[in-house]
Amino acid sequence: MIEAETMDHEIRATWTRQGVQPYFEFRSQANGAENAQGDSLVNNAFVFGASYGF
């Protein structure tokens, strides 16, 4: 295991309409981490979802 100082980022946009709260999210994880060969280990993801409140 390689120890490194890494940083995670998360940006989320939400809105509410009649109890449903859809959201769009961008996640960027492990910024600054590299493996033994020097390749980046950054993991990026787009997330879509919704929650319902009543």
C-alpha positions, -999 to +999 in steps of 0.1 A: +000+000+000+013+034-009+007+062+016-001+096+001-019+127+010-050+126-011-081+148-015-116+140-024-140+164-041-178+163-044-201+188-061-239+182-058-268+201-073-303+194-059-338+209-063-372+200-048-404+196-067-435+182-049-416+161-024-391+146-049-356+158-047-335+148-077-298+154-077-268+154-100-234+148-085-198+148-096-172+130-074-135+131-078-116+108-054-080+101-045-065+132-061-028+131-056-025+093-053-002+073-076+006+036-078+041+022-078+046+029-116+036+065-111+002+062-127-026+083-113-052+065-091-078+093-094-114+080-096-141+103-112-178+095-112-211+112-122-240+102-100-277+108-107-304+100-082-335+112-063-349+111-028-386+114-018-399+132+012-434+130+026 
